[in-house]
């Protein structure tokens, strides 16, 4: 896994985006990561395919949060 997906997982974990009600937008992730939204979106799609992240629609925007598998994966980077 390259650097940006790891940073996305870590940010979602540390930011508490571990349930639909705590999900964050792609724009919020891009701002916090200093990365273009297009790059964040591309990497999020890979994380979704891997089962680490889920998207929901909230407030008219796609919002991302960690799945159970994503929480375990993100946690393992700190151990």
Secondary structure, DSSP 8 states (H G I E B T S, - for coil): --HHHHHHHHHHHHTT--SGGG-EEHHHHHHHHT--HHHHHHHHHHHHHTTSEEEEEETTEEEEEE-HHHHHHHHHTT-
